[in-house]
Amino acid sequence: MAFNPVLRRRLLAPAAATACTAGLVLIPKRRLHAESPSEDILSIRKPIYDNPDAAPTSSSTPSTPNSSSTLIPSTFESTPKSSSPTPTDRLAAEVKRTRLFLHRYAVSTEDSLNSLLTSAFKLENSFTQTIASLAPPRESKEQLLPGAIYVLVSAMAGSIITRRSNILLRFFVPVAAGITAGNFFIPITTRNVGQLIWRYEERFPVVADTHRRVQERTERFWETGKAHSAMTLAMAQDKVKEGRDAVEDWVKKGR
């Protein structure tokens, strides 16, 4: 009788385990739902995304399997970028600045070279046209080679004649002799050279005015000399005629 409480305890433990197992088997399976938070708590909490409008709420939009895939791009787009440039950006900026500098330098060098070549071509064209304009036309039948030699010889003869005179005569007499010979042997070429010299002198008003006055005085002196020469020639002819008439009268009287 003393062992009855101990036996009861040993028999009670297996019976309780059997009853719990039977209850778990017999109770129908049901899903347990966690308690959803209230609307006040959701409105107070801050969203995990930067854009509150893009984040779905439990009250307005139900959770779907595609909600995570639609939120991933907005999450990557809304990630804040660093304000300081990276070393790659700084290197790209330096390369860009260097390329622009080299491009501007190359363009300026090319423009300078083109302008230099253009001015050289213009100078060459002007020189050839000037030399061609000095030559006489073919229908004039004026030959430059012997005429130019005659002009040079005349100028050298004037220099030889005045080699013992003063410096003014030594300068003006060869020039006058050359101009005179040029007007006689190659008149068209001499006129073209004079017109070319006059075009260059027009760039300097002082030189052009001096040349004009010297030319006017020379022409006046030339016209005066021609008039005096004609008068002297006429007087000489009259004297010769008078002498011949006197000789004829003397001869007639002598007979």
C-alpha positions as CSV (number, residue, x, y, z in Angstrom):
1,M,0.0,0.0,0.0
2,A,3.0,2.2,0.5
3,F,3.9,2.1,-3.2
4,N,0.6,3.2,-4.6
5,P,1.4,7.0,-4.9
6,V,4.6,6.2,-6.8
7,L,2.8,3.9,-9.2
8,R,0.1,6.4,-9.8
9,R,2.7,9.1,-10.8
10,R,4.4,6.7,-13.2
11,L,1.1,5.8,-14.9
12,L,-0.1,9.4,-15.1
13,A,2.8,10.7,-17.2
14,P,2.3,8.3,-20.2
15,A,-1.4,8.9,-20.1
16,A,-0.9,12.7,-20.3
17,A,1.5,12.4,-23.3
18,T,-1.0,10.1,-25.1
19,A,-3.8,12.6,-24.6
20,C,-1.7,15.6,-26.0
21,T,-0.8,13.6,-29.1
22,A,-4.4,12.6,-29.7
23,G,-5.5,16.2,-29.3
24,L,-2.9,17.4,-31.9
25,V,-4.0,14.8,-34.3
26,L,-7.7,15.4,-33.9
27,I,-7.6,19.2,-34.0
28,P,-8.0,20.6,-37.6
29,K,-5.2,22.5,-39.2
30,R,-5.7,26.3,-39.3
31,R,-3.5,29.2,-40.4
32,L,-2.4,31.7,-37.8
33,H,-2.3,35.4,-38.8
34,A,-0.1,37.9,-37.1
35,E,-1.7,41.0,-35.8
36,S,-1.3,43.8,-38.3
37,P,-0.2,47.2,-37.0
38,S,-2.7,50.0,-36.8
39,E,-3.0,52.9,-39.2
40,D,-1.6,55.4,-36.7
41,I,1.6,53.5,-36.4
42,L,2.0,53.2,-40.2
43,S,1.5,56.9,-40.6
44,I,4.1,57.8,-38.0
45,R,6.8,55.4,-39.2
46,K,9.1,56.6,-42.0
47,P,9.3,54.6,-45.2
48,I,12.5,52.7,-46.0
49,Y,12.6,54.3,-49.5
50,D,13.5,57.9,-50.5
51,N,10.2,58.5,-52.4
52,P,7.2,58.0,-50.1
53,D,4.8,57.9,-53.0
54,A,6.6,55.0,-54.6
55,A,6.4,52.8,-51.5
56,P,3.2,50.7,-51.2
57,T,1.1,50.9,-48.0
58,S,-0.8,48.0,-46.5
59,S,-4.0,50.0,-46.5
60,S,-4.1,51.1,-50.2
61,T,-2.2,48.4,-52.2
62,P,-2.1,44.7,-51.4
63,S,1.2,42.9,-51.3
64,T,1.9,41.1,-54.6
65,P,4.9,39.0,-55.7
66,N,5.8,41.7,-58.4
67,S,5.9,44.6,-55.8
68,S,9.6,43.9,-55.0
69,S,10.6,43.8,-58.7
70,T,8.9,47.2,-59.3
71,L,10.5,48.8,-56.4
72,I,14.1,47.7,-57.2
73,P,14.7,50.2,-60.1
74,S,13.4,53.1,-58.1
75,T,15.6,52.1,-55.2
76,F,18.7,52.2,-57.5
77,E,17.6,55.4,-59.2
78,S,17.0,57.2,-55.9
79,T,20.4,56.3,-54.4
80,P,22.2,59.6,-53.7
81,K,25.4,60.2,-55.8
82,S,28.6,61.6,-54.4
83,S,29.0,65.4,-55.0
84,S,32.8,65.2,-55.4
85,P,34.2,63.9,-58.8
86,T,35.9,60.6,-59.0
87,P,39.5,60.3,-60.2
88,T,38.2,58.9,-63.5
89,D,36.0,62.0,-64.0
90,R,39.0,64.3,-63.2
91,L,41.2,62.4,-65.6
92,A,38.5,62.7,-68.4
93,A,38.2,66.4,-67.8
94,E,42.0,66.9,-68.0
95,V,42.1,64.9,-71.2
96,K,39.3,66.9,-72.7
97,R,40.9,70.2,-71.8
98,T,44.2,69.1,-73.3
99,R,42.6,67.9,-76.6
100,L,40.7,71.2,-76.9
101,F,43.9,73.2,-76.4
102,L,45.8,71.1,-78.9
103,H,42.9,71.5,-81.4
104,R,42.8,75.3,-81.0
105,Y,46.6,75.5,-81.4
106,A,46.5,73.3,-84.5
107,V,43.7,75.3,-86.0
108,S,45.5,78.7,-85.3
109,T,48.7,77.3,-86.8
110,E,46.9,76.1,-89.9
111,D,45.2,79.5,-90.3
112,S,48.5,81.3,-90.0
113,L,50.2,79.1,-92.5
114,N,47.3,79.4,-95.0
115,S,47.3,83.2,-94.7
116,L,51.1,83.3,-95.2
117,L,50.9,81.1,-98.3
118,T,48.0,83.2,-99.6
119,S,50.0,86.4,-99.2
120,A,53.0,84.8,-100.9
121,F,50.8,83.7,-103.8
122,K,49.3,87.2,-104.1
123,L,52.8,88.8,-104.1
124,E,54.0,86.4,-106.8
125,N,50.9,87.0,-108.9
126,S,51.3,90.8,-108.5
127,F,55.0,90.6,-109.4
128,T,54.4,88.5,-112.6
129,Q,51.5,90.8,-113.6
130,T,53.6,93.9,-113.1
131,I,56.5,92.5,-115.2
132,A,54.1,91.4,-117.9
133,S,52.4,94.9,-117.9
134,L,55.8,96.5,-118.6
135,A,56.4,94.6,-121.8
136,P,55.2,96.3,-125.0
137,P,52.5,94.6,-127.1
138,R,53.4,92.4,-130.0
139,E,51.9,94.6,-132.6
140,S,54.2,97.5,-131.6
141,K,57.3,95.5,-132.9
142,E,59.3,97.0,-130.1
143,Q,62.3,94.9,-129.1
144,L,63.5,95.1,-125.5
145,L,66.9,93.4,-125.7
146,P,68.7,95.8,-128.0
147,G,66.7,98.8,-126.7
148,A,67.6,98.1,-123.1
149,I,71.3,97.7,-124.0
150,Y,71.2,101.1,-125.8
151,V,69.6,102.7,-122.8
152,L,72.3,101.2,-120.5
153,V,75.1,102.3,-122.7
154,S,73.7,105.9,-122.9
155,A,73.5,106.1,-119.1
156,M,77.1,104.8,-118.8
157,A,78.2,107.4,-121.3
158,G,76.6,110.2,-119.3
159,S,78.3,108.9,-116.2
160,I,81.7,108.8,-118.0
161,I,81.2,112.3,-119.4
162,T,80.4,113.8,-115.9
163,R,83.0,111.8,-113.9
164,R,85.0,115.0,-113.1
165,S,82.0,117.2,-112.4
166,N,80.2,117.9,-109.2
167,I,77.9,115.3,-107.6
168,L,74.7,116.8,-109.0
169,L,75.7,116.5,-112.5
170,R,77.2,113.0,-111.9
171,F,73.7,112.0,-110.7
172,F,71.3,113.8,-113.0
173,V,73.2,113.5,-116.3
174,P,73.2,109.7,-116.5
175,V,69.6,109.6,-115.5
176,A,68.6,112.1,-118.1
177,A,70.7,110.3,-120.7
178,G,69.0,107.0,-119.9
179,I,65.5,108.4,-119.9
180,T,66.2,110.2,-123.2
181,A,67.6,107.0,-124.8
182,G,64.6,105.0,-123.4
183,N,62.1,107.4,-124.9
184,F,63.9,107.1,-128.2
185,F,64.6,103.4,-128.4
186,I,61.9,101.8,-126.3
187,P,59.2,104.5,-125.8
188,I,56.3,102.1,-124.9
189,T,58.3,100.3,-122.2
190,T,59.6,103.6,-120.9
191,R,56.1,104.9,-120.6
192,N,54.9,101.8,-118.8
193,V,57.8,102.0,-116.3
194,G,57.0,105.7,-115.7
195,Q,53.3,104.8,-115.0
196,L,54.4,102.0,-112.6
197,I,56.7,104.4,-110.7
198,W,53.9,106.9,-110.5
199,R,51.5,104.4,-109.0
200,Y,54.0,103.6,-106.3
201,E,54.6,107.3,-105.7
202,E,50.9,108.0,-105.2
203,R,51.1,106.0,-102.0
204,F,53.3,108.8,-100.6
205,P,51.8,112.2,-101.2
206,V,55.0,114.1,-100.5
207,V,57.0,112.1,-103.0
208,A,54.2,112.4,-105.6
209,D,53.9,116.1,-105.2
210,T,57.7,116.5,-105.5
211,H,57.7,114.4,-108.6
212,R,54.9,116.3,-110.1
213,R,56.6,119.7,-109.6
214,V,59.9,118.3,-111.0
215,Q,58.1,116.9,-114.0
216,E,56.3,120.2,-114.6
217,R,59.6,122.1,-114.4
218,T,61.4,119.6,-116.6
219,E,58.6,119.8,-119.2
220,R,58.6,123.6,-119.1
221,F,62.4,123.6,-119.5
222,W,62.1,121.1,-122.3
223,E,59.4,123.1,-124.1
224,T,61.4,126.3,-123.6
225,G,64.5,124.6,-124.9
226,K,62.6,123.3,-127.9
227,A,61.3,126.8,-128.6
228,H,64.7,128.4,-128.2
229,S,66.2,125.6,-130.4
230,A,63.5,126.2,-133.0
231,M,64.1,129.9,-132.8
232,T,67.9,129.5,-133.1
233,L,67.4,127.1,-136.0
234,A,65.2,129.6,-137.7
235,M,67.6,132.4,-137.1
236,A,70.5,130.2,-138.4
237,Q,68.5,129.4,-141.5
238,D,67.8,133.0,-142.1
239,K,71.4,133.9,-141.6
240,V,72.4,131.1,-144.0
241,K,69.8,132.3,-146.5
242,E,71.0,135.9,-146.2
243,G,74.6,134.8,-146.6
244,R,73.8,132.7,-149.6
245,D,71.8,135.5,-151.1
246,A,74.7,137.9,-150.5
247,V,77.2,135.5,-152.1
248,E,74.9,135.0,-155.1
249,D,74.6,138.8,-155.4
250,W,78.4,139.2,-155.2
251,V,78.8,136.5,-157.8
252,K,76.3,138.2,-160.1
253,K,78.1,141.6,-159.6
254,G,81.4,140.0,-160.2
255,R,80.4,138.9,-163.6
